Amino acid sequence: MPRKAARKTAPKNPDIRTVAAVAKVSIATVSRTINGSSLVSEKLSKRVWQAIRQLNYFPNTHARTLVSGRSHLLGIIVENITNPFFPELIQSFEEIAVANGYEILVSSSNSDPKILTNCIRRMLERKVDGVAVMTFGEEEPVLDQLVHRNVPIVLAEFKLDDPKASTILLDYSTGIHDAVRHLAALGHTRIAFLAGPHNLHSALTRENDFRAAMSSCGLSTRPDWIVECDHMLKGGVTGYTRLRAQSERPTAIVCSNDMTAIGVLRAAYMDGRRVPEDLSVVGLDDISFAEFTLPPLTTIRLSRADLARAAFDALCAQVDQGESTTIQREFLVSTSLVVRGSTAPPRAVA
């Protein structure tokens, strides 16, 4: 019988000494390479990483933290993990972080300051290198915990007067103006807005941008057609029900996010009203299944990939700044209108 060739196998539990032996370098060189030291030449670094992959060696991250003083761990705190917008944001943030040698720690605040406090405690206990706070709410009292401990942070739409805090500015205005102009061009003049909770500064920003957009299009904003509701599916149902109860109804509804808009689609269907024939609906976010609703949702796109990239770049700029004081503190993420099947001319104009 033919003999099988003996297969060379890597040690079951390779350690840093094994890596050094395979790479033919010192243990110190392996350690410096893993910790990203600039003292190791590119040639030696490639040799070390080749040996690491060959041996399927997993560096001890705890030891790496002790040596470098950095955890290579970034925290991200989101507002509500049940809203599809945030898992998509987390996925993009993790992809970017992992590609750059970081791990991430995820927490959800559920818009509760007490929970947010616990989230931040977890981050501090794990000694994260920085935290992206994507909660879109009133965070300042709690975030002082991070600032006072000199932890770099980046906030969505919220500015702190501290050199360790950066801000991501979200250009809701462009997308909302485009949405209102789109509806006006279709012939809509009776346009309502389902606003998010007024305790969220992002919700107030979107509402103010809607008012400005209506004014720029020469349309009046009716106070009773701006309805505050939560950012979940039930919020859209509640908002639609309140508008339906009025003697005069809007022909179009712009919503503060896609979840609310999808709730409106559901409520309109149960009410026997057809979208877009009887009612036009616009969302905001462009979550992944917005194009799969019936009809597909016209929405204002806020790219999670762009938001994640801005958050990561902001944190890295602070973590790696050294003695520099001239780093970028503000990052802009744009929005744009995506027209699908949930908008059409109102009946009187069609």
C-alpha positions as CSV (number, residue, x, y, z in Angstrom):
1,M,0.0,0.0,0.0
2,P,1.3,3.5,-0.7
3,R,2.5,5.3,2.3
4,K,0.8,8.6,3.2
5,A,3.2,11.5,3.4
6,A,3.8,12.7,6.9
7,R,2.0,16.0,7.4
8,K,3.7,18.6,9.5
9,T,1.4,20.1,12.0
10,A,1.8,23.3,14.0
11,P,2.2,23.0,17.8
12,K,-1.2,22.8,19.5
13,N,-0.5,25.6,21.8
14,P,2.2,27.8,20.3
15,D,3.5,30.6,22.4
16,I,5.6,33.7,21.7
17,R,8.8,31.7,21.9
18,T,7.5,29.4,19.1
19,V,6.7,32.4,17.0
20,A,10.2,33.8,17.6
21,A,11.8,30.5,16.6
22,V,9.8,30.1,13.4
23,A,10.3,33.8,12.4
24,K,14.0,33.6,13.4
25,V,13.8,36.7,15.5
26,S,14.0,37.5,19.2
27,I,11.1,37.3,21.6
28,A,11.4,41.0,22.1
29,T,10.9,41.6,18.3
30,V,7.8,39.5,18.3
31,S,6.4,41.4,21.2
32,R,7.2,44.8,19.6
33,T,5.6,43.7,16.4
34,I,2.4,42.6,18.0
35,N,2.3,45.9,19.9
36,G,2.8,47.9,16.8
37,S,6.1,49.3,17.7
38,S,7.8,51.6,15.1
39,L,11.2,50.1,16.2
40,V,10.6,46.9,14.1
41,S,11.5,47.1,10.4
42,E,8.8,46.3,7.8
43,K,10.8,43.2,6.7
44,L,11.0,41.8,10.2
45,S,7.3,42.7,10.9
46,K,6.2,40.7,7.8
47,R,8.2,37.7,8.9
48,V,6.7,37.8,12.4
49,W,3.1,38.1,11.1
50,Q,3.7,35.3,8.6
51,A,4.9,33.0,11.5
52,I,1.8,34.0,13.6
53,R,-0.5,33.0,10.8
54,Q,1.4,29.8,10.1
55,L,1.2,28.8,13.7
56,N,-2.3,30.0,14.2
57,Y,-1.0,31.9,17.2
58,F,-3.3,34.1,19.2
59,P,-1.5,36.9,21.0
60,N,-2.4,37.4,24.7
61,T,-4.4,40.6,24.5
62,H,-4.2,41.1,28.3
63,A,-0.4,41.0,28.2
64,R,-0.5,43.3,25.2
65,T,-2.5,45.8,27.2
66,L,0.0,45.7,30.1
67,V,2.9,46.2,27.8
68,S,1.5,48.9,25.6
69,G,-0.8,50.6,28.1
70,R,-3.6,50.4,25.5
71,S,-6.4,47.8,25.4
72,H,-7.0,48.1,21.6
73,L,-10.6,47.9,22.6
74,L,-13.2,50.6,21.5
75,G,-16.6,51.0,23.0
76,I,-19.8,51.8,21.2
77,I,-23.0,52.7,23.0
78,V,-26.2,52.8,21.0
79,E,-29.6,54.1,21.8
80,N,-31.7,51.0,21.2
81,I,-30.4,47.7,19.9
82,T,-33.9,46.6,18.8
83,N,-34.0,49.4,16.1
84,P,-32.4,47.9,13.0
85,F,-30.5,51.1,12.4
86,F,-28.2,50.4,15.3
87,P,-27.2,46.7,14.6
88,E,-26.3,47.9,11.1
89,L,-24.2,50.7,12.6
90,I,-22.5,48.3,15.0
91,Q,-21.7,45.9,12.2
92,S,-20.0,48.7,10.1
93,F,-18.1,50.0,13.1
94,E,-16.8,46.5,14.0
95,E,-15.7,45.8,10.5
96,I,-13.7,49.0,10.4
97,A,-12.3,48.4,13.9
98,V,-11.2,44.8,13.3
99,A,-9.6,45.7,10.0
100,N,-7.5,48.2,12.0
101,G,-6.5,45.9,14.9
102,Y,-9.2,46.8,17.4
103,E,-11.9,44.9,19.1
104,I,-15.2,46.5,20.2
105,L,-17.4,46.4,23.3
106,V,-21.1,47.1,22.6
107,S,-23.8,48.5,25.0
108,S,-27.3,49.7,24.5
109,S,-28.7,52.5,26.7
110,N,-32.4,52.1,25.9
111,S,-32.6,55.9,26.3
112,D,-32.3,55.5,30.0
113,P,-29.6,57.6,31.9
114,K,-29.2,54.9,34.6
115,I,-28.5,52.2,32.0
116,L,-26.2,54.6,30.2
117,T,-24.3,55.1,33.5
118,N,-23.8,51.3,33.8
119,C,-22.7,51.1,30.1
120,I,-20.0,53.6,30.8
121,R,-18.9,51.8,33.9
122,R,-18.4,48.6,31.8
123,M,-16.3,50.6,29.4
124,L,-14.1,52.0,32.1
125,E,-13.7,48.6,33.8
126,R,-12.5,47.2,30.5
127,K,-10.2,50.2,30.0
128,V,-11.3,51.0,26.5
129,D,-9.1,53.3,24.4
130,G,-12.1,55.3,23.3
131,V,-16.0,55.3,23.2
132,A,-18.4,56.2,20.4
133,V,-21.6,57.4,22.0
134,M,-24.4,57.0,19.4
135,T,-27.4,57.6,21.7
136,F,-28.6,60.8,20.2
137,G,-30.0,62.0,23.6
138,E,-29.1,64.2,26.6
139,E,-25.8,62.6,27.6
140,E,-23.7,65.4,29.1
141,P,-24.1,64.6,32.9
142,V,-23.2,61.0,32.4
143,L,-20.4,61.5,29.9
144,D,-18.5,63.6,32.4
145,Q,-17.4,60.2,33.8
146,L,-15.5,59.5,30.6
147,V,-14.1,63.0,30.2
148,H,-12.8,63.2,33.7
149,R,-10.9,60.0,33.2
150,N,-9.3,61.3,30.1
151,V,-11.0,58.7,27.8
152,P,-11.5,59.9,24.2
153,I,-15.1,60.1,23.1
154,V,-17.1,60.9,20.0
155,L,-20.7,62.0,20.2
156,A,-23.5,62.2,17.6
157,E,-24.7,65.8,17.3
158,F,-23.7,66.7,20.8
159,K,-20.8,68.9,21.7
160,L,-18.8,68.9,24.9
161,D,-16.3,71.6,25.6
162,D,-13.4,69.2,26.2
163,P,-10.3,68.4,24.1
164,K,-11.0,64.6,24.4
165,A,-14.5,64.9,22.9
166,S,-15.3,65.0,19.2
167,T,-18.6,65.5,17.5
168,I,-20.3,63.9,14.4
169,L,-22.6,66.4,12.8
170,L,-25.5,64.8,10.8
171,D,-26.8,66.8,7.9
172,Y,-30.5,66.0,8.3
173,S,-31.3,69.4,6.7
174,T,-30.3,68.4,3.2
175,G,-32.3,65.1,3.2
176,I,-35.4,66.6,4.9
177,H,-35.4,69.6,2.5
178,D,-35.1,67.2,-0.4
179,A,-38.0,65.1,0.9
180,V,-40.3,68.1,1.4
181,R,-39.4,69.5,-2.1
182,H,-40.1,66.0,-3.5
183,L,-43.6,66.0,-1.9
184,A,-44.3,69.6,-3.0
185,A,-43.3,68.8,-6.6
186,L,-45.8,65.9,-6.5
187,G,-48.5,68.4,-5.5
188,H,-48.7,67.9,-1.7
189,T,-49.4,70.9,0.4
190,R,-50.9,69.1,3.5
191,I,-47.8,67.5,4.9
192,A,-47.5,66.2,8.5
193,F,-44.5,65.3,10.5
194,L,-44.1,62.5,13.1
195,A,-41.4,63.8,15.4
196,G,-39.3,61.7,17.7
197,P,-39.3,62.1,21.5
198,H,-38.5,65.7,22.4
199,N,-36.0,64.5,25.0
200,L,-33.7,63.5,22.1
201,H,-31.8,66.5,20.7
202,S,-31.7,64.7,17.3
203,A,-35.5,64.5,17.2
204,L,-35.7,68.3,17.8
205,T,-33.1,68.9,15.1
206,R,-35.1,66.9,12.6
207,E,-38.3,68.7,13.6
208,N,-36.7,72.1,13.2
209,D,-35.3,71.1,9.8
210,F,-38.8,70.0,8.7
211,R,-40.3,73.3,9.7
212,A,-37.5,75.1,7.8
213,A,-38.0,72.9,4.8
214,M,-41.8,73.6,4.7
215,S,-41.1,77.4,5.0
216,S,-38.5,77.3,2.2
217,C,-41.1,75.6,-0.1
218,G,-43.8,78.2,0.8
219,L,-45.9,75.7,2.7
220,S,-47.5,76.4,6.1
221,T,-46.8,74.1,9.1
222,R,-49.8,73.2,11.1
223,P,-49.1,72.7,14.8
224,D,-51.6,69.8,15.1
225,W,-49.9,68.0,12.2
226,I,-46.6,67.8,14.1
227,V,-47.0,64.8,16.4
228,E,-44.4,63.6,19.0
229,C,-44.1,59.9,19.2
230,D,-41.4,57.3,20.0
231,H,-39.1,56.0,17.3
232,M,-40.5,52.5,17.3
233,L,-43.2,50.8,15.1
234,K,-45.9,51.5,17.7
235,G,-44.9,55.1,17.6
236,G,-45.9,55.3,14.0
237,V,-49.2,53.6,14.7
238,T,-49.9,56.0,17.5
239,G,-48.9,59.1,15.4
240,Y,-51.1,57.9,12.5
241,T,-54.0,57.4,14.8
242,R,-53.7,60.9,16.2
243,L,-53.6,62.4,12.7
244,R,-56.5,60.3,11.5
245,A,-58.7,61.6,14.4
246,Q,-58.5,65.2,13.1
247,S,-61.2,66.7,10.9
248,E,-58.8,67.5,8.1
249,R,-56.1,65.0,7.3
250,P,-52.7,65.3,5.7
251,T,-52.0,63.8,2.3
252,A,-48.4,63.1,3.2
253,I,-46.5,62.2,6.3
254,V,-42.7,62.7,6.8
255,C,-41.4,60.5,9.7
256,S,-38.5,61.1,12.0
257,N,-37.2,57.6,11.3
258,D,-37.9,54.5,9.3
259,M,-39.4,52.5,12.1
260,T,-42.0,55.1,12.7
261,A,-42.7,55.2,8.9
262,I,-43.2,51.4,8.8
263,G,-45.6,51.7,11.7
264,V,-47.6,54.3,9.6
265,L,-47.6,51.9,6.6
266,R,-49.1,49.2,8.9
267,A,-51.7,51.6,10.4
268,A,-52.8,52.9,7.0
269,Y,-53.2,49.4,5.7
270,M,-55.4,48.4,8.7
271,D,-57.4,51.6,8.2
272,G,-58.1,50.7,4.6
273,R,-56.0,53.6,3.1
274,R,-53.6,52.8,0.3
275,V,-50.1,54.0,0.1
276,P,-49.2,56.0,-2.0
277,E,-52.6,56.4,-3.6
278,D,-54.4,57.8,-0.5
279,L,-51.3,58.7,1.6
280,S,-47.6,59.4,0.8
281,V,-45.1,58.3,3.5
282,V,-41.4,59.2,3.9
283,G,-39.0,57.7,6.4
284,L,-35.5,58.6,7.6
285,D,-32.5,56.3,8.0
286,D,-32.9,53.9,5.0
287,I,-32.5,50.8,7.2
288,S,-31.8,47.6,5.2
289,F,-35.4,46.4,4.9
290,A,-36.9,49.8,4.0
291,E,-36.8,48.7,0.3
292,F,-38.7,45.5,1.1
293,T,-41.8,47.0,2.7
294,L,-45.0,47.1,0.6
295,P,-44.8,49.5,-1.0
296,P,-41.0,50.1,-0.8
297,L,-40.3,53.1,1.5
298,T,-39.2,56.4,0.2
299,T,-36.7,57.5,2.8
300,I,-33.9,59.9,3.7
301,R,-30.7,57.9,3.7
302,L,-28.3,58.2,6.6
303,S,-25.4,55.9,5.8
304,R,-24.4,53.7,8.7
305,A,-21.1,53.0,7.0
306,D,-20.3,56.7,6.8
307,L,-21.4,57.2,10.4
308,A,-19.2,54.3,11.6
309,R,-16.2,55.5,9.6
310,A,-16.6,59.0,11.1
311,A,-16.9,57.6,14.6
312,F,-13.8,55.4,14.2
313,D,-11.7,58.1,12.6
314,A,-12.6,60.6,15.4
315,L,-11.6,58.1,18.1
316,C,-8.3,57.1,16.3
317,A,-7.4,60.8,15.8
318,Q,-7.6,61.3,19.6
319,V,-6.0,58.0,20.6
320,D,-3.0,58.5,18.3
321,Q,-2.6,62.2,18.6
322,G,0.4,62.1,20.9
323,E,1.4,65.7,21.7
324,S,-0.6,67.2,18.8
325,T,-3.3,69.6,19.6
326,T,-4.5,70.3,16.0
327,I,-6.7,67.3,15.4
328,Q,-10.1,67.3,13.7
329,R,-12.9,67.7,16.2
330,E,-15.9,67.7,14.0
331,F,-17.0,65.2,11.3
332,L,-19.9,65.7,8.9
333,V,-22.1,62.8,7.7
334,S,-24.5,63.7,4.9
335,T,-28.0,62.6,4.0
336,S,-29.8,62.1,0.7
337,L,-33.3,61.3,-0.5
338,V,-34.1,57.8,-1.9
339,V,-37.3,57.8,-3.8
340,R,-39.2,54.5,-3.9
341,G,-42.9,53.5,-4.1
342,S,-44.4,55.1,-1.0
343,T,-44.8,58.6,-2.5
344,A,-47.1,59.8,-5.3
345,P,-49.3,62.8,-6.2
346,P,-52.3,63.3,-3.9
347,R,-55.6,62.2,-5.3
348,A,-56.8,65.8,-6.1
349,V,-53.7,66.3,-8.3
350,A,-53.2,62.9,-9.8
